Amino acid sequence: MSFFFENLDLKTREYMLREIDFDLSMGILFMSPRIRPGSEWLYVSSLRAAARGHDETWLADEIRRNHLLKHEEERTCPERGVVMLKVPLTAPDSLAAAEFNRFYARAVCSRAVETGAQHVEVYRAKVVPQLLPESESIVGSRLAAEPLLRQLRKTPGLESALGLPGGPLSGFTVRLIPRSERREPELVRP
């Protein structure tokens, strides 16, 4: 099942492209070690195309169609040393979902900051099979957009930026808070 990105409109897509270009210009775009050497440029092109007009499912399909991931990867096992393991069949889905969601969240935060909104709200955008009680408590939380944006620019994972337990792909993301729901400071009357 796909994510439901509440604010995925043309404006947010522009912000996503800006965030991808920011990482590219700084030389910090996350490149999964599973990406086949020499395929990086095609991965970046697919990521940008997804941000321009598609979603994480389309990106995963492009990763598969273009054979962008290795079939095997090295792992270190304490008892056996370095071994070669097959890359999971779900690896394209995991990479696409994590990266599309991260750039979407960065775009929402950037958009919030530029429009004067102070906060974004965490919500579950995808149904996941196992819910951790610790992570469920974050649903509905309002987070300061600017510090979250800075953290997301440093961390290749939304979950770690949110301080969530467990692994990636929790189904969480963020959304803009409608003006009518923003908690504006009260005016002091003379």
Secondary structure, DSSP 8 states (H G I E B T S, - for coil): -----TT-SHHHHHHHHHHHHHHHHHT-----TTB-TT-HHHHHHHHHHHHHH--HHHHHHHHHHTT-B-SEEEEEETTTEEEEEE--TTHHHHHHHHHHHHHHHHHHHHHHHHTT--EEEEEE-S--S---HHHHTTTT-EEEHHHHHHHHHH-S-HHHHHT-SS-S--SEEEEE--GGG---------
